[in-house]
Amino acid sequence: MARQNVEGNLYIGHIDPKLAHAAHYIGWTERECEARWAEHEKGTGSPLVKAAVAQGSRVTWVFLGRGTRHDERKLHNRKNGSGICPTCKAARRAEKGAA
């Protein structure tokens, strides 16, 4: 079976403050998300997350659902992490409510 078709867990990390142009990290793992998130925060996961944590950013992790590596790639290709990020969605709702 091709790795692209293996089902696992999709997740997103909201980076605040953002690192240069990056406000989100989208990932996939076959394991439990919490174990993968711990690797990221220790600096042994994504170089992007490692750099964000090193600059003092906070990364808020959110489980998005079950999916494949192919599904992760589709999310990356959208180039709109804020469109699927629960943290960004909540902030937009709060802004609309305050207006």
N, C-alpha and C positions, 0 to 999 in steps of 0.2 A: 504494500500500500504506500502511495506517495505521501510524504510528510505534509503536503498541502491539505490532505484530506483527513488528517487525524483531528478528532475533536478535542478541544481543551477549553480554557477559560480566557476570555477577552477582558481587558481592563484598560483603564485610562488613569494617568497621573496628571493632576492639575498643578502646574508649577507657578508659585507666587512668592516673590515677583518673578516674572518670566525671565528666561535666560536668552538674551539677545532677541531673536525672533520666535523662540520656542516657548509656548505657554502650556503645552500638553505633550505627554508621552503616551503613545498607544502601544500596548503589548499583548502578548499571547503566551500562555504556558500550559503544559499538560498537567502540571502539579497544582496544588492549592495556591491561590493568589497570594495569601499572606506570606508564604515561604518565599515566593519570587519577589514580593515587595521588600522583604527584609534584605534580600541580596542587593537589590537596587540601592537601598539606603545605606548599606555597608560599603558601597562603592564597587561591588563585584558584578553589577548588572550592566545596564546601559551607560555608555560614556556621557550621554546627554544628562541623565539623571545624576550621575556622579558630579558633573560640572555644576549643575544647578544646586545641589546640596552643598558643594564646596563654596559657592558664592553666597550661601546663607538662605537660599530659597526653601520654602516649605513645599513638600509634595503631598497632595491629598489624593489617596488612592481610592478608586471606585471600580467595583466589579461591574462589567457591562452585560455579561451573559456568556452562554456557551457558544463556541464557534471554532472554526478552523484557521490555519495560517492564511488561507485564501481570504477568509472574512477579515482578518486583521489587515491584509494588504488593501482590501477594498476601503476600509476605514482610513488608512493612510492616504490613499489616492484622493479622497474627498478634500483633503487639505483644509479641513474645517473642524478641528478638534472641539472648538467652543460650541459647535452645533450638536455634539453628542455628550458634552461634559455636564454632568448634573450640577456642579459648582457654578459654572457659567450660566446655566439655565436659571438657577435660583437667583443669581445676581441680577439677571435681566428682569425677572418677575418683580424683584424688590424695587428696581429702578422704575418700572412701569407703575407700581403701586404708590410710589412716592411722588410721581409726577401729577 
